[in-house]
Amino acid sequence: MIDDVDYQLIATVQAGLPIAARPYAAIAAQLAISEQDVIERLARLKTQGLIKRWGVVVKHRQLGYQANAMIVMDVPDQHVARIGVLISQQACVNLCYQRPRQAEVWPYNLYCMIHGKSRDVVMTQWAELRYACDLSDYPFEVLFSRRCFKQRGALYSRREPQADQATRTAAEAFASSQTAFELQAL
């Protein structure tokens, strides 16, 4: 069960953490609760599945990483979990996850993202990853980004800190509908 403070916390953090030495303390001050309460509530919301993923949104191009490739693979379903864990442990992989195939239109079910300063660097990293994870038997495609789209975290509430019953119902429905298997780089 979540309360009004939880909804306010979700609405506050979805825009990103404040740039501060102690971001949770800054959020705590805004919500009139303790820093430890913010940390405990976020951990509980993650455990409950109301926050699915907690991570950093990095704007790679601004850091000089101009080559961004999504690698899509067709891996037998019974091997996806094992191979996904192997891939996600590679230093060059920023994210790795599974999605369902789309019949005969799109045969790929395992995805990973590699960012590099050049296409050559990304292709070298991909070759090393394929060898390290023994992926040579699986069909794949390397899809380089052509454009950079707006990058942001998940949007759980469309209203700023004051959440009403409709927002709560939508957030709870969203959280309960999310059952996708997701692997993250460790």
C-alpha positions as CSV (number, residue, x, y, z in Angstrom):
1,M,0.0,0.0,0.0
2,I,1.3,3.4,-0.8
3,D,0.3,6.8,0.7
4,D,0.1,10.4,-0.5
5,V,3.8,11.0,0.4
6,D,4.8,8.1,-1.9
7,Y,2.8,9.6,-4.8
8,Q,4.4,13.0,-4.1
9,L,7.8,11.3,-4.0
10,I,7.2,9.5,-7.4
11,A,6.1,12.7,-9.0
12,T,9.2,14.5,-7.6
13,V,11.8,12.0,-8.7
14,Q,10.5,11.2,-12.1
15,A,11.9,14.5,-13.4
16,G,15.3,13.5,-12.2
17,L,17.3,13.9,-9.0
18,P,18.5,17.4,-8.1
19,I,22.1,18.2,-8.8
20,A,23.3,18.4,-5.2
21,A,25.8,16.7,-2.9
22,R,22.9,15.0,-1.1
23,P,20.0,14.8,-3.6
24,Y,17.9,12.7,-1.3
25,A,18.2,15.3,1.4
26,A,17.1,18.0,-1.1
27,I,14.0,15.9,-1.9
28,A,13.4,15.2,1.7
29,A,13.4,19.0,2.4
30,Q,10.9,19.6,-0.4
31,L,8.5,16.9,0.9
32,A,9.1,17.7,4.6
33,I,10.3,14.2,5.5
34,S,13.7,12.8,6.4
35,E,16.5,11.9,4.0
36,Q,16.4,8.3,5.4
37,D,12.6,8.2,4.8
38,V,13.1,9.2,1.1
39,I,15.7,6.4,0.7
40,E,13.5,3.8,2.4
41,R,10.4,4.8,0.5
42,L,12.2,4.6,-2.9
43,A,13.6,1.1,-2.0
44,R,10.1,-0.1,-1.0
45,L,8.5,1.3,-4.1
46,K,11.2,-0.5,-6.2
47,T,10.6,-3.7,-4.3
48,Q,6.9,-3.4,-4.8
49,G,7.4,-2.9,-8.5
50,L,5.9,0.6,-8.6
51,I,9.2,1.9,-9.7
52,K,10.4,-0.6,-12.3
53,R,13.9,0.7,-13.0
54,W,16.2,3.2,-11.2
55,G,19.1,4.4,-13.2
56,V,20.9,7.2,-14.9
57,V,19.9,8.8,-18.2
58,V,23.2,9.6,-19.9
59,K,23.3,11.9,-22.9
60,H,26.0,10.0,-24.7
61,R,26.5,12.4,-27.7
62,Q,27.3,15.2,-25.3
63,L,30.0,13.1,-23.8
64,G,31.6,12.4,-27.3
65,Y,30.0,9.0,-27.9
66,Q,28.8,9.5,-31.5
67,A,28.2,5.9,-32.5
68,N,25.3,4.3,-30.8
69,A,24.2,0.8,-31.8
70,M,21.3,-1.4,-30.8
71,I,22.3,-5.0,-31.4
72,V,19.3,-7.2,-32.0
73,M,19.6,-11.0,-31.8
74,D,17.5,-14.1,-32.3
75,V,18.3,-16.3,-29.4
76,P,16.3,-19.5,-28.5
77,D,13.9,-18.6,-25.7
78,Q,15.4,-21.2,-23.4
79,H,18.8,-19.5,-23.6
80,V,17.7,-15.9,-23.3
81,A,18.1,-15.5,-19.5
82,R,21.5,-17.1,-19.4
83,I,22.8,-15.2,-22.4
84,G,21.2,-11.9,-21.3
85,V,23.1,-12.1,-18.0
86,L,26.4,-12.8,-19.8
87,I,25.9,-9.9,-22.2
88,S,24.8,-7.5,-19.4
89,Q,28.1,-8.2,-17.6
90,Q,30.2,-6.9,-20.4
91,A,31.7,-3.5,-19.8
92,C,30.7,-2.1,-23.3
93,V,27.0,-2.9,-22.8
94,N,24.8,-0.1,-21.5
95,L,21.6,-2.1,-21.4
96,C,20.3,-5.5,-22.3
97,Y,16.7,-6.7,-22.4
98,Q,14.3,-9.2,-23.9
99,R,11.3,-8.4,-26.0
100,P,8.9,-10.7,-27.8
101,R,9.4,-11.5,-31.4
102,Q,6.9,-10.1,-33.9
103,A,5.9,-13.2,-35.9
104,E,7.7,-13.2,-39.3
105,V,8.1,-9.5,-39.4
106,W,10.8,-9.2,-36.7
107,P,12.6,-12.4,-35.5
108,Y,14.7,-10.8,-32.8
109,N,14.1,-11.2,-29.1
110,L,17.3,-10.1,-27.3
111,Y,18.6,-6.5,-27.5
112,C,21.7,-4.8,-26.2
113,M,23.0,-1.2,-26.6
114,I,26.6,-0.3,-27.2
115,H,27.8,3.3,-27.3
116,G,31.2,4.2,-28.7
117,K,33.2,7.2,-30.0
118,S,33.1,5.7,-33.5
119,R,31.4,3.0,-35.5
120,D,34.7,1.1,-35.7
121,V,35.0,1.1,-31.9
122,V,31.4,-0.2,-31.6
123,M,32.0,-2.9,-34.1
124,T,35.2,-4.0,-32.4
125,Q,33.3,-4.1,-29.0
126,W,30.6,-6.1,-30.7
127,A,33.1,-8.6,-32.1
128,E,34.7,-9.0,-28.7
129,L,31.3,-9.4,-27.0
130,R,30.2,-12.0,-29.5
131,Y,33.3,-14.0,-28.9
132,A,33.2,-13.6,-25.0
133,C,29.6,-14.7,-24.9
134,D,29.8,-17.4,-27.6
135,L,27.1,-15.7,-29.8
136,S,28.4,-16.8,-33.2
137,D,25.5,-19.2,-33.8
138,Y,22.7,-16.6,-33.3
139,P,21.4,-14.3,-36.1
140,F,21.8,-10.6,-35.4
141,E,21.8,-7.1,-36.8
142,V,23.7,-4.0,-35.7
143,L,21.4,-1.0,-35.9
144,F,23.2,2.4,-35.6
145,S,21.3,5.4,-34.5
146,R,20.8,8.1,-37.1
147,R,19.1,10.7,-34.9
148,C,19.2,11.5,-31.2
149,F,15.8,11.6,-29.6
150,K,14.9,13.1,-26.3
151,Q,16.2,11.0,-23.5
152,R,14.4,10.8,-20.2
153,G,13.4,8.4,-17.5
154,A,10.1,6.7,-16.9
155,L,7.0,8.9,-16.5
156,Y,4.8,7.5,-13.7
157,S,2.7,10.5,-12.9
158,R,1.7,13.4,-15.3
159,R,0.9,15.7,-12.4
160,E,3.5,17.4,-10.3
161,P,3.7,16.6,-6.7
162,Q,0.0,16.7,-5.9
163,A,-1.4,13.3,-7.0
164,D,-5.2,12.7,-7.2
165,Q,-7.1,9.4,-7.2
166,A,-7.1,9.2,-11.0
167,T,-3.3,9.5,-11.0
168,R,-3.0,6.8,-8.3
169,T,-5.3,4.4,-10.2
170,A,-3.4,5.0,-13.5
171,A,0.0,4.5,-11.7
172,E,-1.2,1.3,-10.0
173,A,-2.6,-0.1,-13.3
174,F,0.7,0.7,-15.0
175,A,2.7,-1.0,-12.3
176,S,0.6,-4.1,-12.3
177,S,0.7,-4.4,-16.1
178,Q,4.5,-4.4,-16.4
179,T,5.7,-8.0,-16.6
180,A,8.5,-7.7,-19.2
181,F,11.7,-9.5,-18.4
182,E,14.5,-6.9,-18.2
183,L,18.3,-7.3,-17.7
184,Q,20.5,-4.4,-16.8
185,A,24.2,-3.9,-16.9
186,L,25.7,-4.6,-13.5
